[in-house]
Amino acid sequence: MQLRLETAFTSDRYVSERGWESARLERCPLHPRGGCGFARHGTYARVEPAGTQIARWYCRRGRTTFSLLPDGLASRLSSTLAEIEQVLARVEGSASIEQASAALRPDITLPSAVRWVRRRLGPMRRALLAIVTFLGLGCAATLGGVRASLGSHVTLGELRARVAARLGSLVAPLGFGHRVSVRRARDGPLQHEAGPDGGGHSR
């Protein structure tokens, strides 16, 4: 189970200062009174940014692993929120997803680039719609709409902090909820390979 690690570190600084070593989870989320064998359980690696480790803990009684994901990193996708923000901004400023995809990933074929963009775009559209709804923003469920309502420099990391109490039900990669299967949403998110605690390995 992923939990939020509240931090002002950028993803690069989290790596350079080895932020996982100072991460703390003082009590078991399932058994706050203790007695469940709750203990630190090492770390697992993320592909991006290079060198990233995520701290985790294990509840023996609940047979559940908990990991602390810093605000700058995407959930269930090997990416940063800054990269996903770039994708949203490019798509919203382009004539088509194909045009945006070609600009964002010129290193791969266009169909592959479109799939790469949709993997991020679909779930983020769902997440932004949920945020606009439960914050009562009354704006378009787009990055541009949310920024117009909350401030032009609002980042996805800051949005995660604003809705911290709802992250368990908010779809990844912004929240910690499960991604939606491609079978349920043709042009939405694609099912991702499972990694340690849901940390995918696709760029």
Backbone torsions as a table, in degrees:
resi	resn	phi	psi	omega
1	MET	NA	130.8	179.3
2	GLN	-90.3	140.4	175.8
3	LEU	-127.7	157.8	-177.4
4	ARG	-81.9	130.8	169.2
5	LEU	-98.6	104.9	-179.1
6	GLU	-70.9	119.3	-178.4
7	THR	-155.6	147.8	175.8
8	ALA	-91.3	-2.2	-179.7
9	PHE	-64.9	140.4	163.5
10	THR	-71.7	166.3	-180.0
11	SER	-61.6	-37.0	179.5
12	ASP	-67.5	-40.0	179.9
13	ARG	-70.8	-33.8	176.2
14	TYR	-57.6	-40.1	178.8
15	VAL	-72.7	-48.3	-175.3
16	SER	-64.2	-31.6	179.9
17	GLU	-101.0	9.4	176.2
18	ARG	50.0	58.0	-174.8
19	GLY	-60.1	-23.9	179.5
20	TRP	-66.0	-23.9	-178.9
21	GLU	-73.4	-27.6	179.9
22	SER	-97.6	-2.8	179.6
23	ALA	-65.3	139.4	-177.5
24	ARG	-133.2	136.9	171.7
25	LEU	-131.8	97.0	-166.8
26	GLU	-70.4	-30.1	-178.8
27	ARG	-142.5	159.2	-178.4
28	CYS	-69.9	129.1	177.6
29	PRO	-63.3	-25.0	-179.8
30	LEU	-88.3	-30.8	-176.2
31	HIS	-135.0	74.0	-175.4
32	PRO	-61.0	-18.9	178.0
33	ARG	-85.5	-4.2	176.8
34	GLY	86.6	-167.3	179.1
35	GLY	79.8	13.6	-176.1
36	CYS	-110.9	5.1	-177.9
37	GLY	76.1	26.1	-178.5
38	PHE	-68.3	128.7	-177.6
39	ALA	-156.6	157.9	175.6
40	ARG	-60.7	143.0	-172.9
41	HIS	-131.0	41.2	176.1
42	GLY	73.6	-150.5	-179.7
43	THR	-139.6	166.8	167.9
44	TYR	-130.1	155.5	-174.8
45	ALA	-92.9	147.3	170.5
46	ARG	-110.1	146.0	-180.0
47	VAL	-66.4	-43.5	-178.8
48	GLU	-130.3	142.9	-12.6
49	PRO	-63.9	151.5	-178.3
50	ALA	-55.8	134.7	179.0
51	GLY	91.9	-2.5	-177.4
52	THR	-72.1	133.8	172.0
53	GLN	-124.3	145.2	179.1
54	ILE	-116.0	125.2	-179.8
55	ALA	-73.3	143.4	178.0
56	ARG	-143.2	161.1	-179.2
57	TRP	-132.4	160.8	-178.5
58	TYR	-132.2	132.7	173.9
59	CYS	-98.8	112.1	-176.4
60	ARG	-66.5	-41.9	-178.0
61	ARG	-67.9	-43.4	-179.1
62	GLY	-84.3	-7.0	-178.0
63	ARG	50.0	47.0	-176.4
64	THR	-130.4	136.0	175.8
65	THR	-100.7	138.0	178.2
66	PHE	-118.8	135.8	176.9
67	SER	-126.2	146.9	180.0
68	LEU	-103.0	111.0	-177.8
69	LEU	-98.5	120.2	179.8
70	PRO	-66.3	153.9	-173.4
71	ASP	-59.0	-24.8	-177.3
72	GLY	-80.8	-8.0	-175.0
73	LEU	-106.9	145.7	177.8
74	ALA	-75.0	151.2	176.8
75	SER	-93.6	137.1	176.5
76	ARG	58.5	24.7	178.0
77	LEU	-156.0	130.9	-177.7
78	SER	-79.4	83.9	-175.4
79	SER	-162.2	168.8	173.3
80	THR	-103.1	157.8	176.0
81	LEU	-66.6	-29.0	177.2
82	ALA	-63.8	-39.5	178.4
83	GLU	-66.4	-42.5	179.8
84	ILE	-65.0	-36.9	176.6
85	GLU	-61.5	-40.2	177.7
86	GLN	-62.8	-39.8	178.5
87	VAL	-63.1	-48.2	-179.9
88	LEU	-59.2	-46.2	-178.4
89	ALA	-63.1	-40.9	-179.7
90	ARG	-66.3	-44.5	180.0
91	VAL	-63.4	-44.4	-178.5
92	GLU	-67.2	-21.9	179.1
93	GLY	-100.4	6.7	-176.9
94	SER	-111.7	161.1	-180.0
95	ALA	-72.8	-25.1	-178.4
96	SER	-157.2	163.8	175.9
97	ILE	-64.3	-36.8	179.3
98	GLU	-61.5	-42.8	179.0
99	GLN	-63.7	-44.1	178.7
100	ALA	-64.2	-41.2	-177.7
101	SER	-64.4	-41.5	179.1
102	ALA	-62.8	-37.1	179.8
103	ALA	-73.9	-36.8	-176.9
104	LEU	-77.3	-36.2	-176.8
105	ARG	-130.9	67.5	178.9
106	PRO	-70.6	-8.0	-176.7
107	ASP	-83.4	-7.6	-179.1
108	ILE	-130.8	171.5	-179.5
109	THR	-66.1	157.6	-177.6
110	LEU	-60.8	-45.3	178.3
111	PRO	-59.1	-38.8	178.1
112	SER	-68.1	-38.6	178.7
113	ALA	-64.6	-40.5	178.4
114	VAL	-63.3	-42.4	177.8
115	ARG	-62.5	-41.2	179.3
116	TRP	-60.9	-43.5	179.1
117	VAL	-67.4	-44.7	-177.9
118	ARG	-64.3	-31.1	178.1
119	ARG	-59.9	-29.1	179.1
120	ARG	-96.2	-39.3	-173.5
121	LEU	-68.8	-46.2	-176.1
122	GLY	-57.6	-56.3	-179.8
123	PRO	-66.0	-31.0	179.6
124	MET	-70.7	-32.6	174.6
125	ARG	-62.6	-40.9	177.8
126	ARG	-65.2	-43.2	-179.0
127	ALA	-64.3	-43.6	-179.6
128	LEU	-65.7	-37.1	177.1
129	LEU	-62.6	-43.6	178.8
130	ALA	-63.1	-42.3	-179.1
131	ILE	-64.8	-45.6	178.9
132	VAL	-60.1	-37.9	-178.0
133	THR	-69.4	-53.8	-174.4
134	PHE	-82.2	-9.9	169.9
135	LEU	-93.7	-7.4	179.3
136	GLY	61.0	43.6	-173.8
137	LEU	-77.0	-28.0	179.7
138	GLY	64.8	35.2	179.9
139	CYS	-130.6	174.4	176.3
140	ALA	-63.5	143.8	-179.4
141	ALA	-83.3	61.8	178.5
142	THR	-132.2	164.8	176.4
143	LEU	-60.3	-43.7	179.2
144	GLY	-63.0	-40.4	179.5
145	GLY	-65.3	-43.8	179.5
146	VAL	-65.2	-40.5	178.6
147	ARG	-66.0	-36.8	178.2
148	ALA	-64.2	-31.7	-178.8
149	SER	-82.8	-40.5	-173.0
150	LEU	-101.6	-19.7	-176.4
151	GLY	137.4	138.3	-171.2
152	SER	-65.4	-15.6	-175.9
153	HIS	-109.6	12.4	179.8
154	VAL	-63.9	130.8	179.2
155	THR	-102.7	167.0	177.3
156	LEU	-66.1	-32.2	175.9
157	GLY	-62.5	-39.5	177.9
158	GLU	-69.8	-35.1	176.0
159	LEU	-63.6	-41.4	177.6
160	ARG	-58.5	-40.9	179.4
161	ALA	-65.5	-37.5	-178.7
162	ARG	-66.5	-28.4	-176.9
163	VAL	-114.5	29.9	-174.3
164	ALA	-53.7	-36.4	-177.0
165	ALA	-70.3	-14.7	-176.5
166	ARG	-112.1	9.7	-174.1
167	LEU	-62.8	-29.6	179.7
168	GLY	-65.4	-26.0	-179.3
169	SER	-105.2	-8.8	-179.7
170	LEU	-86.4	131.5	-173.4
171	VAL	-63.5	143.1	172.7
172	ALA	-67.3	152.5	15.5
173	PRO	-92.2	-2.9	177.3
174	LEU	-82.3	-47.2	176.5
175	GLY	-93.4	-169.9	-177.3
176	PHE	-111.5	8.1	177.2
177	GLY	-75.0	170.0	-177.8
178	HIS	-71.6	148.1	173.9
179	ARG	-72.9	156.2	-178.7
180	VAL	-90.2	135.3	-179.4
181	SER	-64.9	145.4	177.6
182	VAL	-61.0	-25.0	178.6
183	ARG	-65.9	-26.7	-178.8
184	ARG	-92.8	-18.7	-178.6
185	ALA	-147.2	99.1	-173.0
186	ARG	-56.0	-46.7	-177.9
187	ASP	-105.8	20.6	177.0
188	GLY	-99.4	-150.2	-176.0
189	PRO	-70.2	150.1	175.6
190	LEU	-98.8	143.1	178.7
191	GLN	-61.0	135.6	-175.3
192	HIS	-106.5	149.0	174.0
193	GLU	-59.3	143.2	178.9
194	ALA	-78.8	138.9	172.9
195	GLY	-124.8	-173.3	177.4
196	PRO	-57.3	122.7	-178.7
197	ASP	52.6	32.8	176.6
198	GLY	82.4	13.0	-179.7
199	GLY	-85.7	98.6	-175.5
200	GLY	-67.7	167.4	-175.7
201	HIS	-124.9	24.4	-180.0
202	SER	-101.2	130.6	177.1
203	ARG	-76.0	NA	NA
